[in-house]
Amino acid sequence: MPEWLEAGFWGLVAGSALLIGAVVGYFARVPRRAVASVMAFGAGVLLSAVSFELIAEAHEQGGLKPVVIGATLGALAYTGANILLARRGARHRKRSGDEQPSEQEQPGSGAAIAVGAVLDGVPESVVIGASLLAGGPVSLVTVLAVFLSNVPEGLSSAAGMRQAGRTRRYVFLLWTAIALVSGASALAGYALLGGAPPGLLAGITALAGGAILAMITDTMVPEAYEDAHLLVGLITVLGFLVAFALSHA
């Protein structure tokens, strides 16, 4: 399989987890505490992937300066876009309760939620494609980490969309489209960054890491700890350790 096609394939695989989670979240009445537990595990997985697959790799490629600059710019870009989307009704796009506004309560919030979901997924997918640029196989740890974290994201968000009265057609077309965008983003990450010098590639990797860290704290952690029980912290650590073990297997 050509590497550019492989990049798109693995991005699509990771993005498909959003659709799987959305199906479960829309049709099954998953208890809020169970959603919180799954989201906590996903947050722990992503935190580990950012630490050991993205930031550490970027530091090895380019040193500290590209890491600091890239991660800061990524966090700033994500936060700025998230603020704009929050004003249009997408602030609680990954919440499973009744926090999401309906279209009647805030016109245009559905489109903002869709854009926000794309914003959350693009950095992860770009990194999957860029992981092929070293000449080896795709980073399966990164793919698995994104897949495992996407399931609770799709589950929680789709449950919240159902609560807000959004139709089945809207929910599943949205998550199908985002899965396809994930594949395209991974392909773009491979195509656009091919031939980039190590320092630039390190900066882009760190930029994605900074955006993902901002996304975790802005959208995943609030849902994970909304109905926090005494095991949520432990579950987050378990997610972190699972991804850490995979990256060092």
C-alpha positions in Angstrom: 0.0 0.0 0.0 1.4 3.4 -0.9 2.4 5.4 2.2 0.0 8.3 1.4 -2.9 5.8 1.2 -1.7 4.1 4.4 -1.8 7.5 6.1 -5.4 8.1 5.1 -6.4 4.6 6.0 -5.1 4.8 9.6 -6.6 8.2 10.0 -9.9 6.8 8.9 -9.6 3.9 11.3 -8.9 6.2 14.2 -11.8 8.5 13.2 -14.2 5.6 12.8 -14.2 5.3 16.6 -16.1 8.6 16.8 -18.9 7.0 14.8 -18.8 3.8 16.9 -19.1 5.9 20.1 -21.9 8.0 18.6 -24.0 4.9 17.8 -23.6 3.7 21.4 -24.2 7.2 22.9 -27.3 7.9 20.8 -29.1 4.5 21.1 -28.0 3.3 24.5 -28.9 5.0 27.8 -25.4 4.9 29.2 -25.3 6.1 32.9 -23.5 9.4 33.4 -21.0 7.8 35.7 -20.1 5.2 33.1 -19.6 8.0 30.5 -17.4 9.9 33.0 -15.3 6.7 33.6 -14.9 6.1 29.9 -14.0 9.7 29.2 -11.5 9.7 32.1 -9.8 6.6 30.6 -9.7 8.3 27.1 -8.2 11.5 28.6 -5.5 9.4 30.3 -4.7 7.6 27.1 -4.4 10.9 25.1 -2.3 12.5 27.9 0.2 9.7 27.6 0.2 9.8 23.8 0.9 13.5 23.8 3.7 13.1 26.4 5.6 10.1 24.9 4.5 10.0 21.3 4.4 13.7 20.4 6.2 16.0 22.7 9.1 13.5 23.5 9.5 12.7 19.8 9.4 16.4 18.8 12.1 17.1 21.4 14.2 14.3 20.0 13.8 15.7 16.5 14.4 19.4 17.1 15.2 20.1 20.7 13.4 22.3 23.2 12.9 25.5 21.2 10.6 24.0 18.5 8.7 22.1 21.2 8.0 25.2 23.3 7.1 27.4 20.3 5.0 24.7 18.6 3.1 23.6 21.7 2.3 27.2 22.7 1.1 28.1 19.2 -1.0 25.0 19.1 -2.7 25.7 22.4 -3.2 29.4 21.5 -4.8 28.5 18.1 -7.1 25.8 19.6 -8.1 28.0 22.5 -8.9 31.0 20.3 -11.0 28.9 17.9 -12.7 27.2 20.9 -13.6 30.6 22.4 -15.3 31.7 19.1 -17.2 28.4 18.8 -18.2 28.6 22.5 -19.9 31.9 21.8 -22.0 30.2 19.1 -23.2 27.3 21.3 -20.4 24.7 20.9 -19.0 25.1 24.4 -20.4 21.8 25.7 -20.2 19.8 22.5 -18.7 16.7 24.4 -21.1 16.8 27.3 -23.6 13.9 27.6 -26.2 15.7 29.7 -28.5 18.6 28.9 -25.7 21.2 28.7 -25.8 21.4 24.8 -28.2 24.1 23.6 -30.9 23.1 21.1 -31.2 24.9 17.7 -34.3 26.7 19.1 -32.4 27.9 22.2 -29.4 29.1 20.2 -29.7 29.2 16.4 -26.6 28.1 14.6 -25.3 26.0 17.5 -25.6 22.8 15.5 -23.2 24.1 12.9 -20.8 25.4 15.6 -20.8 22.0 17.2 -20.0 20.3 13.9 -17.1 22.7 13.3 -15.9 22.2 16.9 -15.9 18.4 16.5 -13.8 18.8 13.4 -11.5 21.1 15.3 -11.0 18.5 18.0 -10.1 15.7 15.6 -7.8 17.4 13.0 -4.6 17.7 15.1 -4.7 14.0 16.1 -5.2 12.9 12.5 -2.4 15.1 11.1 0.0 13.5 13.6 -1.0 10.0 12.4 -0.1 10.9 8.9 3.1 12.7 9.9 4.3 9.6 11.9 5.0 7.9 8.5 7.5 10.5 7.4 10.4 8.9 9.4 10.3 6.1 6.8 9.0 3.4 9.2 5.5 2.1 9.8 2.7 4.3 11.1 2.8 4.8 14.9 0.2 2.2 16.0 0.4 3.6 19.5 -0.8 7.0 18.3 -3.5 5.4 16.2 -4.7 3.2 19.1 -4.5 6.2 21.5 -6.6 8.3 19.2 -9.1 5.4 18.6 -9.5 4.7 22.3 -10.0 8.4 23.1 -12.4 8.9 20.2 -14.9 6.3 21.4 -15.9 8.2 24.6 -15.8 11.5 22.7 -18.3 10.3 20.2 -20.4 8.6 22.9 -20.6 11.6 25.1 -21.3 14.1 22.4 -23.9 12.1 20.6 -25.8 11.5 23.9 -25.8 15.3 24.5 -27.0 15.9 20.9 -29.9 13.5 21.5 -30.8 15.3 24.7 -30.7 18.6 22.8 -33.2 17.2 20.3 -31.0 16.9 17.3 -32.1 14.3 14.8 -30.6 10.9 14.2 -29.8 12.0 10.6 -27.9 15.0 11.9 -25.9 13.1 14.4 -24.8 10.2 12.2 -24.1 12.3 9.1 -22.0 14.6 11.3 -19.8 11.8 12.8 -19.5 10.0 9.5 -18.3 13.2 7.9 -15.8 13.7 10.8 -14.5 10.2 10.4 -13.8 11.0 6.7 -12.2 14.3 7.6 -9.9 12.4 10.0 -8.7 10.2 7.1 -8.2 13.2 4.9 -6.3 15.1 7.6 -4.0 12.1 8.1 -3.3 12.0 4.4 -2.7 15.8 4.4 -0.3 15.5 7.3 1.7 13.0 5.3 1.5 14.9 2.0 2.1 18.4 3.2 4.9 17.7 5.7 6.9 15.4 3.4 10.4 16.7 3.0 10.1 19.1 5.9 13.3 19.7 7.8 13.5 18.1 11.3 13.1 21.4 13.2 9.9 22.3 11.3 8.5 18.7 11.6 9.3 18.9 15.4 7.5 22.2 15.6 4.4 20.9 13.8 4.3 17.8 16.0 4.5 19.9 19.1 1.9 22.2 17.7 -0.5 19.3 17.4 0.4 18.1 20.9 -0.3 21.6 22.4 -3.7 21.7 20.6 -4.6 18.2 21.9 -3.6 19.1 25.4 -5.8 22.2 25.3 -8.6 20.1 23.9 -8.3 17.5 26.7 -8.7 20.1 29.4 -11.3 22.1 27.6 -13.7 19.4 26.5 -12.8 16.0 27.9 -11.9 16.6 31.5 -15.1 18.6 32.3 -17.2 15.6 31.2 -15.0 13.1 32.9 -15.3 14.9 36.3 -18.9 16.1 36.0 -20.2 13.0 37.8 -16.9 12.1 39.4 -16.8 9.2 41.6 -13.9 7.9 43.8 -12.4 5.8 41.0 -12.3 8.4 38.2 -8.7 9.5 39.1 -7.6 5.9 39.2 -9.2 5.2 35.8 -7.4 8.2 34.3 -4.1 6.9 35.5 -4.9 3.4 34.1 -5.6 5.0 30.7 -2.3 6.8 30.9 -0.4 3.6 31.9 -2.0 1.5 29.1 -0.8 4.0 26.4 2.6 4.3 28.1 3.0 0.5 28.1 2.1 0.3 24.5 4.6 3.0 23.5 7.4 1.1 25.3 6.4 -2.4 24.2 
